[in-house]
């Protein structure tokens, strides 16, 4: 039976008086120096960008979506290709999510961005205006209606584990129910019990599949902490996941911090969770990528992050720079022959101007998405790399003040 490395994760430099730290995450396909941003390649591709380019711009790992790859091309095809990395010609570490996000996004019909504001009306039957509910949850699992062709599919914890084992990522996540900040407290409690029960089933199925596929590299399994904005639920969820142990005597290899998070209380929620989780295991923040969120999550103990935002907004002409975010397709950049960001070392900034990208977006050329995505992904990867270096160098607080003061001024 293949097994995880004894030194799967090691803690490096600690942030004085806080939970933040650097570390090294070791996988069968390479190491990840943490804190690190994991680029999202939903369908085994970061949209508009070559995998080789992602490596060149400094990405240490990529994350793909189990639900989407299940629908197309199918996990059996990815498995036959040699796993996710081989399929997409990426030789570094890979992550897959469980399909749990689609429990929320398809279930309530929202787009892919979760509200981080808890002040809105609470309801357990919320559905986005004009949308159809495409996922229904019960205690055993979730029934999906495919957004591609309307066909029906069933996800359970066991099915999610089977799909992710076939996809072959180095790190995968337990199947969970993602709630929104608009769900009531009563539903959050019910959902937490359901996610805990699913986590037990995920560990058992993960161990069975690990034995069955002993010729494959070991895949680490992370449990996902839910609980929305409630301290007692977050702490209960973290302790509950930590208590789960399989037949092998092992529990989860790491943890994801998921669910809807109040932006104004992000650091506090992350701290609640990480005060409960074991220090020697890695902690991954699901769906976070704004500069201020990175700093507050890292100082409260988060190690890795993923988010589609850098590439998504790039395709809509939104550009991240050290001096803030702007839309390059607006009229003021039509004759601006400077780089997107003079402080950026990416391929786009070294070779192209704001005027050229303005032209590409106005002309609806595909190259616009490629060049903007390269820049935004490099900005995000580099920012987290620089935060990691600032912890090593003992100047985290100075770097935080300098960076956020400049970005949000």
N, C-alpha and C positions, 0 to 999 in steps of 0.2 A: 504494500500500500504506500503510495506516495504521501509525503508528509511535509508540513511547512518547515522552513528553516528555523533553527533555534534562535537565530539573530534576525528574524523577519523585520523587526523594527528596533532601532536603538535611539535613545535620546542623546542629543548633543549638548549644545549650550542652552542654559535656562535663562529666562527673562526674570530679573530680580523682582521678588515680591509678587509675581503673577504666575499664571499657569502656562504662559507662552514658552515655547522651546523650539529649537531646531532638532532635526533628526535625520535618520537614514532608513528608508523603506526598501527592503531587498526583495526582488521578485525574480522568477525564472528568466525574465527577459531584460533584466537590468535593474539598477538602483535608482531611487528617486530621493533627491535631497529635499528635505522639507524645512519650512513651509514651501508648498509648490502648487501651482495652478495646473489642473489637468484639463487640457483642451477637449471640448465636446465634438465628437464626430458621430452624430446621431445614427446615421445609416452606414457606418464604416467609412465615413469621410467627413472631414471638416469642410463644409460647403465652400466650393470655389477654389480650394487650395490643395496642392499636392501634398501627400504625406511626407515626401522628402523635404518640402519647403517648411513644414511644421517642425521637422527636426532641425533644420538650419536656423529657424528663428528662436530655438531654445526650448521648445516643448519637451518635457521629460516623459510624458505619457498622454494617452488619449482615452476618452470614455465614449462607448457606443451604447445604443438603446436596445435593450432586449426585446421590447415589444415591437419596435419597427423592424428589427432584423428577423424576428419570428415571422412577421407577415411577408417580408420581402428581403432577401431571397429565400429565407428559410434557414433555421439553425443547422440542419443536416448538411446543407451546401457549404456553410462556413466551416463546419467540422471536417468535411471531406477535403476542404482546401488547406487544412492544417491549423485552423483556428483563426481568430479575428486578425491577429497581427500579420500572419502570412497572407490572408485573404486580401488585406488592404495594403500590403507591402510596407508595413510599419514594423521595424525590428525592436522597438522599445516596449516598455510595460503598457498593458491595456487594462481598462476597467469596463465593466458593464453594469448598468442599473437593472432593477428587477422587473420593471413594468409597473411598479407602484405609483409612479407619477401619473400614469394614464388612468389609474383608479380615480384620481381627482379631476384631471383635465378633461377626460372624456365623460366622466360622471356628471360634472356640472356645466360642461360646455364652454368653459372659459378658454382663453388663449393660454399660451405657455408661461405667462408671467403671473405669479401668485401675488395677491395683494399683501402688502406688509403693514396694513393699517387695520387695527382691531376695533376701530370706532364705528364701523359700519354695522347695519342691522344683522342680528344673528338669526339663522334659520337652518334647519337640517334638510330642507327640501329646495335649497337654492338652485337655480338653473339660469344660465346666462340668457338674456333676452334673444329670442329668435333661434335658439339652439335646441337640438335634440339630445336627450340623455343617451350616450353611447356605451355606458358601463354601469352595471348594477352589482352591488356588493352584497354578499351574504357571509355567514360565518365560515363557510368552507372555502370561498374564493371569490372570483369576479368573472362575470360574463361580459365579454366585449362584443360590440358590433363594429366590425372593421370600418375605419374611415376611408378605406380604399375602395371596397366593393360591397359593403353591407353584410358580408358573411359573418356568422357568429362564431366566437371562440371562447374557450374556458381557460382561465388562468387560476391555478391554485399554488400554494407554496411549493408543492412538488413539481408542478409543471414549470414554474419559474426557475427552479434549480436545474431541471433537466435542460431547459433552453440555454441557460448560462453556462452549464458544463459543456454543451456542444459548441457554444461560441468560443470557449476556451480562454477567456480573459484571465489575467493574473489576479485581479481583485474583482469580486462580485458582491452584490448586496442581497440581503434577505428580502423576501416579498413582504410589503407592508401596505397599510392603508394610509394614504396622505390625506389629511383633512385640511380644511381652510379655516381662517380666522373667523369666518362667519358661522361655522358650526357651533352649536350650543355646548355648554359645559357637559351636559349629560351625554351628548353624542361623543364628545372627546373621550370620556371615560369608557364608553362602550367600545370605541375604536381602539383604544389603548389595549384593552383586554384581547381584542381580536388580533392586533399586531403581535402581541406577546405569544399568543397561541400559534400564530403562523410562524413566528421565529423558531419555536421549538420544532415544528415540522420541517422548517428549512434546514436546521442543523442535522436532523436525522437523515433527511434525503441527501444532503451534501456529503455526509459520511458514507452513505450507501454508494453514491455515484463515485466518490473518490476511490473506494475499494474496487468498484467495477471497472474503472478507467485508470487503473494503477500504472499503466504505461504512459500516461499523460503527465505533464508537469502539474504540481499541486496548485490549486486555485484557492486563494485566501477568501474567506467569507466574512463580510462585515454585517453586523446587526444594525438596524436603523432606529434611532431614538425619536419618538414622536412626543406629543403632549402639548402642542401649540404654545400658548402664552402663559400656561399655568405652571408655577414652580413645583407644586407637589406632583403633578402628572409627569413633568420632565424628569424629576429625580426618581420617581417610581419606575418610569420606563427604563432609565439607565440602569438602575439596580436590578430590574427584572431581566434585562438582556444579559447582564454580567453573570447572573446566576444560572443561565442555561448551559448545561454541559452534556455532550453527546456520549455515546457508548465508549468512545476512545478516551474519554476523560478530558477532552478539549472543549472549549467554548468557541466563541467568535474570535477571529484573528484580529479584528479591529471593529470600529463603529462608525456609522454615518449619523450625522445630526441633520434630521430632515424635518419636513412639515412646514407649515406656515410660521413665519417668524416676524414678530413686530420689529420694524427697523429701529425704532427708538429704544428698544430693549434688547437688541440683538446680543450685545456683549454680556448682559446679565443672564440671558437664557443659555448662551453657550457656556458661561461659567457654571451655572447650576448643573448642567449635564456633565461637564468635565471634572467637577468636584466629586462626582460619583463614579466615573469610569476609571478603570485601572490605568495608571500612568504609563505603563510599559507597552501599551497598545496604541496604534495610530487612530486618529479621529479625523473624519472627512466631513466637510461642510458641503451639503448638496445644494446647488443652485445659487451660489453667491459670487459676485465679481466686481462690485463697485469699490473704488479705492478706500473709502471710509470703512466699509464693511470688512475688507481684508484686515485692516489694522486692528479693529476692535475684536474681531474673531480670533486673530492670531494671538493677541495678548491675553485672551481668555482660553487658550489652549488648543485651537484648531490647527491641524497639520496640513491638510490638503483641501482643495476646492475644485469644483467644476461648475461651469455655467455656459449656456449657449449665447449669452448676451453679447460678448465681444464680436462674434461673427454675425449674429443676427442684425445688430444695429449697423454694422459695417455695410451690409447689403442695402441699407436704407440711407447711406451716405453720412452716417454719424461717426465722427472721428474722435478718439480719445487722445489727449495730449497731456503733458505735464501741467499745462496752463488751463486745463478744463476740456470740455467736450463741445464740438461744434459740428454743424452740418455743412459739408464741403460743396453741396449742390446749390447753395444760396448765391445770390448775385455778387456779393462782395468778393468772392473768390475767382471770378471769371478771368481776371487779369493778375492773379496772385501767383508769381512764378517762384515761390519759395516752397520748401518741403512741407509736408503735413505737420511735422514737428521737428524743428531744427535740432532738438536734443535727442532725437530717435536714431538708432543705429540699424533700423530695419531696411530690407531691400527696397521697399517702396520709397522711403524717405531718401535713400541714397541715389535714386534714379529718376524720380518723378516729382511733379509739382502739384500744388493745389489746383492750379488752372487746368492741368491735364485731367486730374480726377473729376473736377467740375464738368469738363467737357464729356468725359466718359459717362458720367451719370445722366447728364442731360441727353446724350445720344443713346442712352439705354444699352450701352455696350457691356458685354459680360465681364470684360477685363476690369471694369469698375469694382465689382464685387471682390475679385481676386486681390487687387492691390489694396483696397480698404481693409479687407480681412487680414491680410498679412500684417498690416500696420497695427490693427487693434489687438490681434493675438500677441504680437511681439510686445506691445505696450503692457498687456496684462501679465504675460509670463515674466517680463523684466521687472515689473513692479514688485511681484511677490519674491522674485530672486533678490531684489535689492532689500526688501524687508528682512529676508533670511540673513543676508550679509550684515545688516544693521544690528541684528541680535548677536551674531558672532562678534562684532566689533564693539559691542556695548554702547551703541548710540541709537537704539530703537526709538526712544522718546524724541530725540532731536530730529531724526529722520521723519517720524510721523508728523510732527509739528510743521516741519519744512514742506513736506509733500502735500499734506492736506491744506495747509495755508495757501499754497500756490494753486492747487487744483480747484479749490472752491472759492477763491477770492472774487 
